[in-house]
Each structure stands twice: as structure tokens, then as C-alpha cells.
Amino acid sequence: MLSDNEVIQRVLDHISNRTTDMGETVWREPVDNYRSAERFALEMELFKRLPMVFCPSAALPGVGDYVARSVAGVPLLAVRGSDGIVRTFHNACRHRGMMLAEGDGNAGGGFTCPYHAWAYGLDGRLRNIAGTAGFPGIDPREHGLTPVTTEERGGLVFVTQKPAVSRGALEQLPELIAADQVVFEYTTFTDEANWKLLLETSMEGYHIKALHNTTFYPFGFDNLNVVETFGMNSRIVFPFKRVEKLRERPKEEWRAEGKLTYVNQLYPNTRLATLSNHYLLVILEPVSPSVSRWIIYRLRTPGAEDTPEALERSKRDAAFLKDTGVIEDRAAACSIQRGMAGDANSHFLFGRFEEAAVHFHRHLEAHLEQLQQIL
């Protein structure tokens, strides 16, 4: 990937030449791929066979910290053990299947099922059966929580539920979230839009002036981006107009902070944006072909001061983003979803200005074709 200075130079060249990074092809994505129940079911099966971002490592900072949520409709439970290792399990008691936890929190030394009080350690082992006399011949060693393959990379926790068809986002994944970063806000909500429609809103800057005319555009550029791909992922650079001030400074003094926004698209359903005063991690969890759940973590920037003033700057940064541009992106995706009720379009077109979206769809289509051959 390009260094900050290389990105800045490319941005300045684009400004001077009134150009932008462009792809090689136009992609035609069938509209039915956004509304078909059969296609959705295949995508969910793929989600079980790829390393999927579950949460940032910073959401599990201490022993016993856990996050419980669904991936591809399957309830999972990730927890940091006493040895510091994050493990993920199916969120279901081995007695009668009740979920052991919801949301996030700290489990102390383990989990106890609220139905019949079967107890499990942080490592998933069954530690106690309430009323053991009622379960003769049951070996606790064979009734621990069912594990899910878990890997921490780049400051993120990845889970893979079934034998993987590829390394997905883990292929060529750089370090993205530093060890000293802290989650300062978590939110979740749903939108009536296909997960891909919501994801696509941050994959190009071709829409900045039209959709964000009074929010982002006064501070940035329309259709001026640097686009890089790494493995199945991509990184899109959205420059601020103030980047031009760097022309007056020696290159060794150039800094990207406050001049560029990096948006990493992590295949298939996650993006990480580095903003002026915080990091924004978005996971788009599909609920149905027409409904998606947003899972949002906001983190302090690396090395940020642990002061009330620094936290307030991060919160102001976050509020501007979610109360302006993100609302506009969400509204656009939901509008497209409603428009698909008719037959105006057989395909959606992704042009050369939308290189990252083409990269995403090309890999998704290839994986789904591969999956169909396996099933």
C-alpha cells in the first residue's frame, strides 16, 4: 500500500490535473442479486465459510470481557480468556440450547445458563451440571461449548464457522487498529436495505457533490479519490480541501492526519474509516434480503490523550459524521431498496469511477460460484 506521502502526492496531482483514480471496466450487477431470497441464502452460507470481522480486539480488553451477536443468523459468543486469548463459541447451552449471554459485558470467571444453571468456564469447558444425579453417564468433557474458529489480526477478531473457501479479508491484511486504541461508543440499529447497498455507499466519491452537497462537499472534493486494493479488500482515500496547504511545506513535514480520510473496505461486509479524531468500524450484518443491522464501534485514534477534552473532540467528530453524511448515505440505500420493488432496472451499473465496488462484486461473485460447486 502507498505511504501517506505517496497518497498525498497523488491527491495533489489529481487536484492539479482535475483527475481521479479510475478502474478498467464497467460492472453490471443484476438487481435480483439484491432482492432474491435464494441469492441471500447463498450469501449467508458464504458468510459461514469466510473469516468474518466479529468485533475489534479493543471491545474485549480484559479477561472475561465478551461480545455476543449473530453472524449469518447464527448466535455467537466471543470472550477473552484468563490466558489472554479470544475464543468464540456457539451461543447455546449444551443442555437445552438457551443463549448464555446477550450484548456485551464481563462474565467474571465464566457463563451460567439462565435456564437450568449449567456453568461454563471462559475456555468453554462445562464446569458444573446443576443436579448431576439427574444426568447419569453424561461426560462433562464432551459437553463444553461448541467452538468457532477465531483469529485476532490487525486489531480485529475474525470468526469462521465452517471450513473456509478462502482467507477472505485476512489475505494481505495490514495492522489497522493499534493496541492502545479504546472503544468509546458502540451502537446498533437496522435499516430497510440490502447489506450490499449500504456497503456500497462508502466505496466511491462519485456521489459526494450530489448527495452530500451541504455536509461533506464543502470540506472535500467531488469524485476525487485514491483507490488501492489489497487481496480482496480495498482502501479508498477521501481528501479534505485543506490538503492543498501541504504544497507550501517540505515533504518531510507532510502529515495525513486531518487532511485525508482512509476508508478500508474489509471483505465482505466491514469497513474501517480513519477520521480526524476517531476511527469508525462498521459491520453490516444481513438480516434478510431487504433488512440489515449496523454494528458500529467508535475508537479513539492511536496514541490519543486520555483526557476529557480529547474524548469530547472524538465525540464531536463522531456526531458530525453520523448526524449528517451517514444519514444521507443510509437514506440513499433505503431509497434504492424501495425502488427495486418495480422493474425499472435489470442491472445496476458500476463505472470506472467505482473501482472499489467493482473489486468487491467481482470477488463476491467468484466466491458464490465456487460455493455452488461445493454444495
N, C-alpha and C positions, 0 to 999 in steps of 0.2 A: 504494500500500500504506500501511497505517496506520503512524504513527510508534510508537516504543517506548512513549511516554507514553500515546498513544491506546489501544494494546493493553492496557497496564496498567490503564487506567481501565475498559475493557470487561471485563477479567478481574475486577476488584474489584466491578463492578456485578453480574456473573454470580454471584459468591460471595454477595453480599448478597441477591440475588433467587432463588438456587438455580436458575439457568437455564444455558443454553449456547447457542452459535450453532447454528442448525438450517437445513437446506435446505428446499426446497419440495416435493420429490417423493420417492416410493419407486421404486427402480430394481430391475427383475427381470433378473438376468443368467443366461442359460441355462448349466447345468452343463456341457453339451457344449462350450461355448466354452473350457473349461479342459482338456479331455481329447481333443478332436478333432485328428487329425493334419492334416486339411485346413485347419482354422482356424489351427493352429500355423504351417503353411507360409505362409499368407496374412499372418500377423503378422510372420514373418521377412522376407517381401518388403516389407512396410511399413517395417520397421526399416532397410532399404536405401534407402528413399525419404524418410527424415526426418533432420534433424540429430540425431545421437546423441552423448551425452556419452561421450567416449573415455577421458579422464583429466583430472585437474586440471592446470592450467598449471604448478603447483609440482612436478609429477612430472618436468618437463622444464626444470630451472632453467638449465642451461648448454649451450653448443654441443656437439653430439654426443650429448646425452642422448636416449635412446629408450625407448619403451614398445611392446611387441609383444603383441597379443592379438587374439582373434576378435570380430567384431561380426556377428550374424546368421549365424554359422557361417563367416564369411569372415576368414582371417588378414590382419590389417593391421599396419602398422609406422609409428609416428609418431616424428619426430625433429626436434630443434631445429637449424636450420642455422647456418652461420657468420654469416649476416646477422640472426640472432635470430628468424627466422620458423619456426614449426612447420609441417612438411609431413607428409602421410600418404600412404603407398603401399600397394599390394597387396604383401603379404609373400611375394613369389615371384620368384626369379631369372628373367630373361628368356631364359636358355639352356634349362634343363630343369625350372624351376619349383620348385626347393628353397627352403624358407624361409631367409631370410638371418639372422634373429635370433629369439630367444625370450625372454620375460620382459622385464626392463628392464636398463639399464646405460648405458655410454657407448661410442659407436662410434669415438671418435677422429675421424679425418678422413673416415670412410666405412665401407661394408659390403663384405665379401668373402664370396662364396658358398662355403660349406664343401665343396661337391661338386666344382666344377671351377675355383674361384678367379676367377670373373668379379667385377670390382670396380666399386662404385658410389659416387659422391660423396654427401654429405649432402643435396644437391639432387636426388638420384635419377638423375643422368646416369651413363651407362655410361662408366667411365674406362679400363677395361682388359679386353681379352679375352685370357685366357691361351692362348698358341699361336695367334696371329692367322692364321698361314698355313693353319690348318685351317678358316677361315671366310671364304673369298673372297667379296667382294661384300656382306658384312654391314656396314651403316652403323651405327656406334655411336650416332649421333644418333637413330636410330629404335628403339633397344633399351634405353632408360632404363627405370627402374622405373615401373610404371603408377600414376599419381597418383589420389588420392581427395580430393574437395573438403574443405577443412579451414578452420575458423574458430575463433579464440580470442575468447571473450566471457565476461564475468563471472567470470574466473579459471578458466575451463574450456576444454578443447579439444573441439570438436564435429567429427564427420565425417559426410559424406553420400555414399553410394556410387553412387546413381543419381539421375536427375532428381527433385527433391523434390516431394511432393504438397502440402507446406505448410512454413512456418518452424518448426513444432513448438515445442519449448521456447524457441527464440530469440525468439519473439513476446513482447514486453514483459519480457524477461529483465533483472533488475536486476544490479548488481555484487554478487556473492556471496562470492567468495574474494579477499582483499586480496593485493597484490603481495608483501607481506613474510611471508606465511604459508609454513610449511615442512612438508613431509610427514615425519612421524616414525615412521610404521608403515604397512606395506602387507601385506594378507593376501588370500588367495583360497581358496575351498572350494566344494563343491557340496552341495545339498540335494535330496532327492527330493520336489519340489513344483513346481508350475507357477509361472512367474515372477510372475504376477499375484497369486497367493495370498500370496506372500512380500511383495510390494509393498504390498498392502492392509493389512498389519498395522500400518503407521505412519500410516494415513490417518484415524484416528479415535481418540478417547479413551473410547469407549463400553465398551471391554473392560478398562480399567485395573484396577478393583477385582477383577473376576472372575479375570483371567489373571495379574495382577501383584500379588496381594494382599500378599505379603511383600517385594516388591522395589521397584517404583515407587510403589505406592499409599501406603505410609507417608510419602512425601515430597511426594506430589502429590494430585491430585483425580481422582475418577471422573466421566467424562462431562462435563468442563468444558473447553471449547476455544474459541478464536477461530479462525475459518476464513476465509481470503481466497483468491480466485482471481485470477490474472494471466495472461492469454492461456490457454494450455492447461495451465498449471501451477497449483499451489496452495501455500498456506502455512498450516500448522496450528500453533497455539500450545498448548503443554503447560505450564501454570503449576506452580510449586512452591508449597507451602503458605506458605513464608516470604515470598511476595509481599505478604501482608497486613501485614507490618511497614512497608510503604511508606505505609500510611494515616496513619502518625504523622509523615511527613516532608513538607515542601513539594514540590509537583510539580516544581519546577526541580531538585530533588535526586534525583528518581526515576531509577533505572538498571535496565535489564533483565537485566544480567549476574548470573547466579546466581539469578535469580528466574523466568526464563522459558526454555523450550526452543523454538526455532523449528525446524520441520521443513518444508523446501521440497521439494515433490514436482515433479520436473522431467520433463516428459512425454517419452517414455513410461515409462522404466524406471530412473530415477535419483532418489535423494533425498539431500539435504544437511541435516544436523542441526547446529545450533549449540548446543553443550552448555557446561557450566560452565567447563571447562578445555581443551576441544578441539573441533574440527569433525570431523564424521563424514560422509564421502562414500561412498555405497553405489550401485553399479551392478549391476543384476540381469540377467545375460546368459543368455537361454534356451538350453538345450542340447537339450531335447526337450519334448514336452508335459508330462512329469512330472519333469523334472530341470532345475535352474537353477544357474548358477555365480554366487557372490557375488564381487564385486571391491570391496575396501574400502580406502579411503585415510583415514588419520587425520592431521589437520593441527593445528599449534599455532594458538591464537587470534591474531587480528590484534594486532600490537604486543607479543606475549608476550616476556618476557625470555629471552635466550639463555643460560640457566643450567641446571646440572644439577638444581637444585631445581624450577625451572619445568617442565622436561621430566618430572620424576618426578610432578608434580601431573597433568600431561596423561596420563601412562601409568596412574596410579591411576584417573582419570576414565574412561579407555577400558576398563580392566579391569572396573570395576563394571558398565559398560553391557553388554559382550559376555558376561560370565560370569553375568549374571542375566536382565535383561529381554529381551535379544535371543535368548537361548536359548529362553525361553518363547514368543516370537513365532515362532521357527523351528519349534518343536515343534507349535504350533497349526496352522501352514500345512501341515506334513507330515501331520498327523492328518487334516486336511480332504482332502488328496490321497488318502490311503488310503481314506477314507470314500466317495470318488467311484467306487470300484470297484462299488458297488451302485447301486440306483435309488431311494434314499430321497428325493432331491430332483431335480426337473426344472429348478429355478431357485434361485439364491441371492438373498436379499432384502437390499438396502441401503436403510436407512431414513433419516429426516430427520436423525438424529444422525451420519450417514456421508456428509455433503455432499461432501467431497473425493473419496471413492471414486466417487460418482455422477458428479461432474465428469469424472474420469478415464475412466470407462467410456463416457460419452456421446461424448467426443471420439474414443476408440478406435473405437467402433462407426461413427461418421461417416466416419472415415478409411478403414476397411476397406471400407465400402460404396463410397466414392469410388475406391478401388484396384480393386475388382472391375469397375467400369465401364471402367477403363483397360486392364486385362489382357485 
